[in-house]
Amino acid sequence: MAPPVFDVEQAVLLLELDPPFGKREVQIARRKLAKIWHPDIAPPGKQFEHERHLKAINEAADTLERLAESSRGGRITKNAVKVSATAARKAREEAGRRAYEEEQRARAAAAEQQRHDPFGSRMPDHSVVHRYARCLSYPEWGVGTVNGIYFTGDDDLQQWARVSFNVGVRTVPAGSLQFVDFSKPDPGAERVQRFMTAAKHALAEGDFKLAAKRLVYARDAEPDNVAVLRLMTTAFWQAGDYSAAARAVRDWIRAERDRPAPHRTAARIYEDMGSLSQAVDAAQRETETAPGDPTAWERLGRLRLRRFDREGAYRALLQARTLRPSEEGLLDLALAAHLLGDVGAEVSACEQATQVAPDSPAAWARYAHALARTDRTSEALAACDRALQLRDDPEVAALAERLREQLPRALEERSAA
């Protein structure tokens, strides 16, 4: 038990003293208050109250006398009272904080025991034949010792097992246990299957960190298992641990170097990490392993655009258009052409985008802006009208208004020529 914390400020108030004062003033105040609060002169029924109050007065006076004896000049100043009171308050706060934390730890331990070990004080209902077992739902707990079998419910009878694992005592359904025979080795394929199944359950529940942890155990059992490496990469990636995901995808690439899927995943992970140079390299390797995939070339082109490699982006996006044009790829191609200053290529890409996606307001808006950079004013105005029919866009409306102002002047110049 912690020693009592005396608040000097409260003691001064209790003895009705005004600092500065010395030991003599404290003794006088003690005697004065003793004449008022002595139990022998208390009214009937008030003896116990007076006794408690007199005891508090004596403790306060003893505290102040000791403080006065240790003070310079034998006097307790107002500043000394203030400093001592501040120290006492801090000590009480610290004691309260420790008591609160201890109470919270005790409650957490009780809740943990109630959750995982509800049969801790109960005798087993059934003797244990097989002593060692694994929990198939939580294979990362390892092998545990079965302490007893318990039954709950009347109509819906359930069988539970109380097992001591490395993480502590856990109460699990008896049907989820796999009993262990140490005379036989544990094949790596069985360990992989066990942890893979548990990891898929964790992924289905959205617990990506737990799934990644389980897949690490599966990877340790079979380091070159492609299914494990692929799933582990996804789990780390979804969990937001990009560094671990990058390490996992590199292991996956070593196992399937000639397949585009690991390179594609690596490019996305590096892009999320903000490492665009590595993302470009991974996307480049994806196009080498799958040269006929237009989406791979589009991905490479977009990453090169973010790296300000305009010519490289234009070549990649041009290859994607050759294989299979898409609206997004053509608009990116138009952007690359615009950055290179090739207005003709920009207009051509935007025009093809309107043909691939005739109901896309973004394609028509980009087409209108591209035509506005040429002398094809009437066609640009028609593209603006088409974009505004599909979606109200203030920027396109402003462009159309500006083109209408330029149209008479353009017609006059043409007639004069």
C-alpha positions as a printed NumPy array, in Angstrom:
array([[  0.   ,   0.   ,   0.   ],
       [  1.324,   3.45 ,  -0.92 ],
       [  2.209,   5.82 ,   1.956],
       [ -0.275,   8.651,   2.669],
       [  0.217,  11.822,   0.692],
       [ -0.06 ,  14.918,   2.911],
       [ -1.24 ,  18.077,   1.202],
       [  0.397,  20.965,   3.065],
       [ -2.086,  23.431,   1.634],
       [ -4.984,  21.469,   3.11 ],
       [ -3.161,  21.192,   6.439],
       [ -2.722,  24.994,   6.529],
       [ -6.413,  25.511,   5.81 ],
       [ -7.413,  22.96 ,   8.439],
       [ -5.336,  24.697,  11.157],
       [ -6.539,  28.143,   9.977],
       [ -2.988,  29.474,   9.545],
       [ -1.678,  32.204,   7.245],
       [  1.913,  31.757,   6.   ],
       [  4.577,  32.586,   6.878],
       [  4.469,  30.825,  10.236],
       [  6.709,  28.683,  12.441],
       [  6.465,  25.746,  14.793],
       [  5.194,  27.949,  17.629],
       [  2.201,  29.171,  15.607],
       [  1.379,  25.563,  14.679],
       [  1.35 ,  24.489,  18.345],
       [ -0.892,  27.4  ,  19.277],
       [ -3.308,  26.524,  16.475],
       [ -3.323,  22.884,  17.594],
       [ -4.254,  23.777,  21.168],
       [ -6.868,  26.285,  20.039],
       [ -8.653,  23.766,  17.817],
       [ -8.291,  20.963,  20.386],
       [-10.415,  23.009,  22.814],
       [-13.148,  23.073,  20.179],
       [-12.972,  19.537,  18.794],
       [-11.991,  17.42 ,  21.785],
       [-14.374,  14.414,  22.112],
       [-14.856,  15.047,  25.856],
       [-16.676,  18.313,  25.142],
       [-18.581,  17.078,  22.113],
       [-22.406,  17.234,  22.088],
       [-24.259,  13.944,  22.59 ],
       [-23.904,  11.716,  19.514],
       [-21.043,  13.785,  18.071],
       [-18.129,  12.158,  19.931],
       [-17.005,  10.   ,  16.99 ],
       [-17.133,  12.938,  14.562],
       [-15.09 ,  15.096,  16.915],
       [-12.592,  12.284,  17.436],
       [-12.006,  11.922,  13.677],
       [-11.672,  15.684,  13.224],
       [ -9.207,  15.99 ,  16.113],
       [ -7.143,  13.149,  14.674],
       [ -6.964,  14.993,  11.315],
       [ -5.931,  18.186,  13.157],
       [ -3.117,  16.388,  14.972],
       [ -1.84 ,  14.769,  11.735],
       [ -1.875,  18.132,   9.953],
       [ -0.087,  19.804,  12.86 ],
       [  2.56 ,  17.066,  12.969],
       [  3.153,  17.491,   9.247],
       [  3.52 ,  21.274,   9.513],
       [  5.831,  21.009,  12.533],
       [  8.155,  18.645,  10.677],
       [  8.119,  20.952,   7.668],
       [  8.88 ,  23.98 ,   9.862],
       [ 11.817,  22.201,  11.522],
       [ 13.323,  21.374,   8.118],
       [ 12.681,  24.842,   6.64 ],
       [ 15.223,  27.636,   6.527],
       [ 14.827,  29.848,   9.573],
       [ 12.149,  27.555,  10.976],
       [  9.471,  29.403,   8.981],
       [  7.055,  28.044,   6.367],
       [  6.572,  30.589,   3.594],
       [  3.671,  30.949,   1.215],
       [  5.825,  29.739,  -1.658],
       [  6.824,  26.611,   0.304],
       [  3.138,  25.821,   0.876],
       [  2.43 ,  26.282,  -2.827],
       [  5.333,  24.057,  -3.942],
       [  4.459,  21.33 ,  -1.449],
       [  0.791,  21.403,  -2.462],
       [  1.715,  21.094,  -6.153],
       [  3.966,  18.114,  -5.413],
       [  1.222,  16.468,  -3.369],
       [ -1.332,  16.929,  -6.147],
       [  1.028,  15.405,  -8.691],
       [  1.687,  12.475,  -6.362],
       [ -2.054,  11.903,  -5.928],
       [ -2.589,  12.094,  -9.682],
       [  0.175,   9.555, -10.283],
       [ -1.212,   7.236,  -7.61 ],
       [ -4.679,   7.541,  -9.118],
       [ -3.365,   6.849, -12.597],
       [ -1.528,   3.731, -11.425],
       [ -4.608,   2.513,  -9.573],
       [ -6.77 ,   3.09 , -12.65 ],
       [ -4.34 ,   1.282, -14.937],
       [ -4.127,  -1.628, -12.498],
       [ -7.907,  -1.828, -12.392],
       [ -8.113,  -1.752, -16.179],
       [ -5.51 ,  -4.523, -16.434],
       [ -7.443,  -6.616, -13.934],
       [-10.679,  -6.083, -15.846],
       [ -8.988,  -6.93 , -19.144],
       [ -7.52 , -10.084, -17.634],
       [-10.925, -11.082, -16.274],
       [-12.572, -10.397, -19.635],
       [ -9.823, -12.322, -21.421],
       [-10.316, -15.276, -19.095],
       [-14.082, -15.121, -19.492],
       [-13.696, -15.068, -23.258],
       [-11.017, -17.72 , -23.722],
       [-11.182, -19.789, -20.529],
       [-14.786, -19.899, -19.238],
       [-14.278, -23.417, -17.818],
       [-11.127, -22.592, -15.829],
       [-12.778, -23.273, -12.439],
       [-14.854, -26.243, -13.585],
       [-13.952, -29.913, -13.526],
       [-13.797, -31.563, -16.987],
       [-16.905, -33.419, -18.121],
       [-14.911, -35.918, -20.145],
       [-11.482, -37.44 , -19.797],
       [ -8.842, -36.723, -22.442],
       [ -7.555, -39.593, -24.555],
       [ -5.37 , -37.613, -26.97 ],
       [ -3.329, -35.005, -25.119],
       [ -1.821, -32.848, -27.929],
       [ -3.8  , -31.119, -30.677],
       [ -3.868, -28.208, -33.129],
       [ -6.769, -25.829, -33.697],
       [ -7.616, -25.833, -37.397],
       [ -9.246, -22.401, -37.139],
       [ -6.076, -20.864, -35.618],
       [ -3.117, -22.95 , -36.822],
       [ -0.665, -20.194, -35.828],
       [ -1.21 , -21.171, -32.182],
       [  0.821, -24.31 , -32.812],
       [  0.407, -27.514, -30.827],
       [ -1.408, -27.237, -27.504],
       [ -2.115, -29.466, -24.523],
       [ -5.753, -30.49 , -24.073],
       [ -6.777, -29.988, -20.431],
       [-10.342, -31.276, -20.633],
       [-13.538, -31.666, -22.601],
       [-16.714, -29.782, -21.564],
       [-20.347, -29.852, -22.661],
       [-22.854, -26.992, -22.769],
       [-26.527, -26.751, -23.697],
       [-29.432, -29.064, -23.103],
       [-31.257, -29.47 , -26.405],
       [-28.412, -28.115, -28.574],
       [-25.473, -29.95 , -27.022],
       [-22.033, -28.477, -27.806],
       [-18.642, -29.966, -27.05 ],
       [-15.735, -27.717, -26.076],
       [-12.06 , -28.343, -25.455],
       [ -9.898, -26.383, -23.028],
       [ -6.384, -26.245, -24.522],
       [ -3.166, -24.609, -23.33 ],
       [ -1.311, -23.006, -26.277],
       [  1.74 , -20.747, -26.29 ],
       [ -0.594, -17.732, -26.436],
       [ -2.445, -18.934, -23.334],
       [ -5.448, -21.067, -22.491],
       [ -8.081, -21.152, -25.218],
       [-11.517, -22.771, -25.214],
       [-12.429, -23.921, -28.74 ],
       [-15.011, -26.249, -30.295],
       [-13.76 , -29.792, -29.947],
       [-14.523, -30.416, -33.617],
       [-11.964, -27.786, -34.654],
       [ -9.084, -29.764, -33.117],
       [ -6.69 , -31.989, -35.   ],
       [ -4.906, -34.354, -32.635],
       [ -1.173, -34.736, -33.134],
       [  0.792, -37.946, -33.277],
       [  4.43 , -37.014, -32.71 ],
       [  5.579, -40.431, -33.938],
       [  4.713, -39.314, -37.49 ],
       [  6.261, -36.308, -39.281],
       [  4.129, -33.335, -40.269],
       [  4.353, -33.102, -44.098],
       [  4.947, -29.652, -45.558],
       [  1.984, -30.009, -47.908],
       [ -0.349, -30.525, -44.961],
       [  1.037, -27.449, -43.197],
       [  0.529, -25.404, -46.361],
       [ -3.04 , -26.621, -46.742],
       [ -3.779, -25.948, -43.08 ],
       [ -2.505, -22.37 , -43.126],
       [ -3.908, -21.634, -46.584],
       [ -7.411, -22.616, -45.49 ],
       [ -7.177, -20.492, -42.343],
       [ -5.785, -17.55 , -44.353],
       [ -8.683, -17.695, -46.825],
       [-11.11 , -17.549, -43.912],
       [ -9.305, -14.469, -42.569],
       [ -9.401, -12.838, -46.01 ],
       [-13.127, -13.512, -46.262],
       [-13.581, -11.777, -42.897],
       [-11.448,  -8.807, -43.991],
       [ -8.612,  -9.458, -41.515],
       [ -5.736,  -9.052, -43.974],
       [ -2.995,  -8.815, -41.329],
       [ -3.983, -12.154, -39.805],
       [ -4.198, -13.703, -43.272],
       [ -0.691, -12.459, -44.107],
       [  0.652, -13.853, -40.832],
       [ -0.797, -17.277, -41.595],
       [  0.503, -17.219, -45.14 ],
       [  4.02 , -16.553, -43.84 ],
       [  3.807, -19.906, -42.03 ],
       [  2.62 , -21.539, -45.254],
       [  5.472, -19.914, -47.206],
       [  7.99 , -21.213, -44.665],
       [  6.661, -24.731, -45.244],
       [  6.972, -24.451, -49.056],
       [  8.993, -21.371, -50.127],
       [  8.328, -21.898, -53.858],
       [  4.578, -22.472, -53.671],
       [  3.185, -19.999, -56.217],
       [ -0.353, -20.03 , -54.807],
       [  0.956, -19.127, -51.361],
       [  3.197, -16.339, -52.676],
       [  0.396, -14.862, -54.767],
       [ -2.081, -14.874, -51.878],
       [  0.513, -13.554, -49.417],
       [  1.319, -10.648, -51.74 ],
       [ -2.367,  -9.759, -51.925],
       [ -2.805, -10.021, -48.145],
       [  0.135,  -7.722, -47.355],
       [ -0.965,  -5.309, -50.077],
       [ -4.545,  -5.119, -48.769],
       [ -3.252,  -4.754, -45.211],
       [ -1.308,  -1.636, -46.26 ],
       [  2.113,  -3.144, -45.515],
       [  3.665,  -2.169, -48.861],
       [  7.241,  -3.062, -47.872],
       [  6.231,  -6.636, -47.001],
       [  4.065,  -6.79 , -50.13 ],
       [  7.051,  -5.729, -52.255],
       [  9.222,  -8.453, -50.712],
       [  6.481, -11.031, -51.281],
       [  5.952, -10.02 , -54.898],
       [  9.686, -10.295, -55.572],
       [  9.559, -13.879, -54.27 ],
       [  6.559, -14.451, -56.525],
       [  8.455, -13.052, -59.53 ],
       [ 11.366, -15.415, -58.881],
       [  8.915, -18.332, -58.895],
       [  7.036, -17.155, -62.035],
       [  9.472, -14.944, -63.9  ],
       [  7.889, -15.536, -67.323],
       [  4.303, -14.766, -66.281],
       [  2.875, -11.223, -66.533],
       [  0.709, -11.402, -63.378],
       [  3.505, -10.932, -60.777],
       [  5.035,  -8.05 , -62.766],
       [  1.611,  -6.399, -63.062],
       [  1.044,  -6.711, -59.321],
       [  4.533,  -5.403, -58.603],
       [  3.876,  -2.323, -60.737],
       [  0.698,  -1.555, -58.79 ],
       [  2.375,  -2.072, -55.417],
       [  5.338,   0.142, -56.322],
       [  2.907,   2.77 , -57.608],
       [  1.05 ,   2.758, -54.286],
       [  4.402,   3.031, -52.494],
       [  5.255,   6.103, -54.569],
       [  8.278,   4.43 , -56.159],
       [  7.483,   5.291, -59.777],
       [ 10.864,   4.232, -61.156],
       [ 10.385,   0.687, -59.844],
       [  6.777,   0.729, -61.047],
       [  7.921,   1.657, -64.571],
       [ 10.5  ,  -1.14 , -64.554],
       [  7.883,  -3.68 , -63.437],
       [  5.41 ,  -2.459, -66.074],
       [  8.142,  -2.707, -68.719],
       [  8.782,  -6.347, -67.744],
       [  5.046,  -6.998, -67.941],
       [  4.963,  -5.806, -71.546],
       [  7.95 ,  -8.044, -72.307],
       [  6.179, -11.105, -70.92 ],
       [  2.804, -10.182, -72.467],
       [  3.523,  -8.1  , -75.584],
       [  0.015,  -8.629, -76.928],
       [ -1.791,  -7.213, -73.885],
       [ -2.948,  -3.634, -74.606],
       [ -3.715,  -2.923, -70.944],
       [ -0.083,  -3.618, -70.072],
       [  1.062,  -1.044, -72.629],
       [ -1.503,   1.466, -71.362],
       [ -0.276,   0.968, -67.799],
       [  3.31 ,   1.497, -68.93 ],
       [  2.323,   4.646, -70.804],
       [  0.516,   6.161, -67.821],
       [  3.433,   5.451, -65.506],
       [  5.846,   7.003, -67.972],
       [  3.624,  10.075, -68.145],
       [  3.884,  10.402, -64.379],
       [  7.651,  10.106, -64.743],
       [  7.567,  12.904, -67.364],
       [  8.854,  10.518, -70.033],
       [  6.643,  11.939, -72.784],
       [  8.201,  10.179, -75.753],
       [  8.3  ,   6.806, -73.978],
       [  4.672,   7.244, -72.891],
       [  3.641,   8.138, -76.443],
       [  5.313,   5.027, -77.868],
       [  3.707,   2.744, -75.269],
       [  0.236,   4.235, -75.724],
       [  0.605,   4.09 , -79.492],
       [  1.351,   0.382, -79.203],
       [ -1.75 ,  -0.066, -77.039],
       [ -3.864,   1.657, -79.699],
       [ -2.421,  -0.633, -82.33 ],
       [ -3.391,  -3.738, -80.344],
       [ -6.852,  -2.684, -79.138],
       [ -7.872,   0.959, -78.73 ],
       [ -9.793,   1.993, -75.631],
       [-11.222,   5.31 , -74.553],
       [ -8.843,   5.732, -71.593],
       [ -5.811,   4.691, -73.624],
       [ -6.663,   7.043, -76.503],
       [ -7.208,  10.005, -74.19 ],
       [ -3.869,   9.291, -72.517],
       [ -2.318,   9.097, -75.982],
       [ -3.842,  12.484, -76.776],
       [ -2.332,  13.903, -73.582],
       [  1.107,  12.56 , -74.486],
       [  0.791,  14.05 , -77.984],
       [ -0.289,  17.379, -76.5  ],
       [  2.751,  17.427, -74.2  ],
       [  4.966,  16.695, -77.209],
       [  3.331,  19.544, -79.153],
       [  1.886,  17.256, -81.857],
       [ -1.584,  18.773, -82.33 ],
       [ -2.407,  16.544, -85.287],
       [ -1.758,  13.356, -83.319],
       [ -3.767,  14.77 , -80.421],
       [ -6.771,  15.499, -82.615],
       [ -6.526,  12.078, -84.263],
       [ -6.442,  10.268, -80.882],
       [ -9.372,  12.274, -79.518],
       [-11.402,  11.688, -82.684],
       [-10.816,   7.941, -82.425],
       [-11.851,   8.095, -78.745],
       [-15.207,   9.583, -79.777],
       [-15.604,   6.735, -82.257],
       [-14.763,   4.071, -79.683],
       [-17.027,   5.686, -77.046],
       [-19.597,   7.836, -78.894],
       [-21.56 ,   8.594, -75.698],
       [-18.595,   9.646, -73.585],
       [-18.745,  13.333, -72.575],
       [-15.069,  13.264, -71.577],
       [-14.011,  12.086, -75.055],
       [-16.08 ,  14.779, -76.811],
       [-14.818,  17.469, -74.445],
       [-11.202,  16.518, -75.09 ],
       [-11.926,  16.375, -78.826],
       [-13.399,  19.879, -78.701],
       [-10.385,  21.269, -76.839],
       [ -8.023,  19.587, -79.327],
       [ -9.911,  21.017, -82.342],
       [ -9.908,  24.48 , -80.723],
       [ -6.137,  24.507, -81.132],
       [ -6.541,  24.211, -84.913],
       [ -8.371,  26.307, -87.508],
       [-11.302,  23.847, -87.574],
       [-13.5  ,  26.191, -85.523],
       [-16.891,  24.958, -86.737],
       [-15.965,  21.307, -86.003],
       [-14.736,  22.296, -82.545],
       [-18.033,  24.09 , -81.902],
       [-19.976,  20.995, -83.007],
       [-17.886,  18.844, -80.652],
       [-18.668,  21.277, -77.809],
       [-22.388,  21.031, -78.535],
       [-22.192,  17.235, -78.514],
       [-20.279,  17.21 , -75.185],
       [-22.819,  19.604, -73.631],
       [-25.684,  17.378, -74.795],
       [-24.139,  14.484, -72.903],
       [-23.167,  16.399, -69.733],
       [-23.267,  19.968, -68.481],
       [-19.646,  21.138, -68.26 ],
       [-18.907,  24.828, -67.482],
       [-15.451,  24.591, -69.027],
       [-16.828,  23.245, -72.31 ],
       [-19.594,  25.86 , -72.261],
       [-17.001,  28.62 , -71.894],
       [-15.014,  27.134, -74.787],
       [-18.159,  27.045, -76.967],
       [-18.908,  30.686, -76.181],
       [-15.376,  31.671, -77.105],
       [-15.578,  29.682, -80.354],
       [-18.857,  31.38 , -81.326],
       [-17.164,  34.74 , -80.926],
       [-14.295,  33.596, -83.165],
       [-16.486,  31.957, -85.823],
       [-17.618,  35.156, -87.713],
       [-14.063,  36.447, -87.749],
       [-12.82 ,  33.116, -89.14 ],
       [-15.487,  33.163, -91.863],
       [-14.56 ,  36.737, -92.82 ],
       [-10.895,  35.783, -93.117],
       [-11.759,  32.79 , -95.299],
       [-14.007,  34.867, -97.598],
       [-11.331,  37.539, -97.902],
       [ -8.769,  34.912, -98.835]])
